[in-house]
């Protein structure tokens, strides 16, 4: 598709989030160079993991997200963000459903090198 003549339309987070209900399955909504913007719904505990080659940005749209680290945690509410530096082991947790935006390089695996049943497919556009 020729992006110079494509219709211009803002990306609405609420509209995109309304298109799916499954959790822990990020959906790509935009790309900027080699970075992807992904929306995701989460609830409960994730797994301990890290990303050896990249930082990862978490931006909370709705709900309260806690990101645990081996030496503490950070809690984010709507309109707040946190960047987990590359190589830092972390584990997201949400007592109730959280809707958020992730920003990370294309091809980043959500579970890092840990793998397992929570590993999501990459490049799922919505």
N, C-alpha and C positions, 0 to 999 in steps of 0.2 A: 504494500500500500504506500502511496506517495504521501508522506506526512506533511509536505508543504501545502497540499491542497485538501487534506482531510478536514472535515468539520471540526471546529474547536469547541470543546466542551469541558467544563470543570469536572474534576473527579469529586464526587460527593461520598464521603466515608459512610454515612448512614445508609444511603441507597445501596452501596456495595455490600455492606454488612448484612443488609436485609435479604440478600440473595443466597445466603447459606446459613446453616445452623450448626454444622459439625465443629467440634473444638479441636485445637492443637493442629489444625490443617491450614497453614497460611496460604493466602491467595494474593497473587501479584496484581497490583492495580496500576503500576507505572514503573518506568525505568528512567534513570538518569545516568548516562554513560554506562558504566558497568555495575551500577547499584540498582537494586530493586526496592520498591516500596511495597510492603506486604501488609494486608490486614489479616487479623486473626482473632478468634474467640478462644478464650481459655478458661478453665475452671479446674481447681484441684492442684495437685503437685506435679511438677515436671521431673526430669532426671538431672542429676549433677552432670555437667558437661562444660566444655570450653571450646573456643574457636582459636586455634593456634595462629591463624594467618590474618585475622580481621577483628576489628571492633564490631560491636553490635548495638544499635540504638533501639531503645524501647520508648514508645510514646503512648501514654494511656489516653484513650478517648472516652471510655466509660468504665467505672468500677475502680477497685483498689488492687494494685499489684504489689506483691512483695518479691524482691529479688534477693535470695539468700546467697551469701558468700561463706566461705569456710571461716571467716573472721568477723561476721556480722551480717547486716542486711540493710536494704534501702526500700522504703515504701513510697509508691507513687500513686497519686490520685489523678482524676481527669485534668488534662491540660499540662501534665508534667512529663518529663522525659529523663532518661538516664542512659549513659553510654557505658557499656561494659567493655573495658579494654581487652584487646586480644590476649589470649592465653590465660585469662582469669576464669577460674572455675566458678560456675553460678548455677542457680536453680530457681526458676520462676515459680511463684505460687499465688493462687487466687482463691480465697475462701468462697466467693461468689463469682459468677461470670464476669470476665473483663474483656472489653473490646479494645484492641490496640493496633498501632501501626509499628511495624518493624522496618528498619532500613539497614540493608546489608548487601554485600556484593552478590551478584548473580552466581548461583551454584552453591551458596552456603547451605550446608546441611544443618537443619534445626537442632539435631542432637550431637553436633560435632563429630568426634571420632568414636563416641560411645555406641551409636546405632541403637537398635532395639525397636520395639513395637511402636514407640512414639515418633519414629522417624517419618517425616512427611515427604510426599512427592515434591520435587522442585518444579518451578516454572508453571504452576497452575494459575492461569490468568482468569480473572473475573471482570 
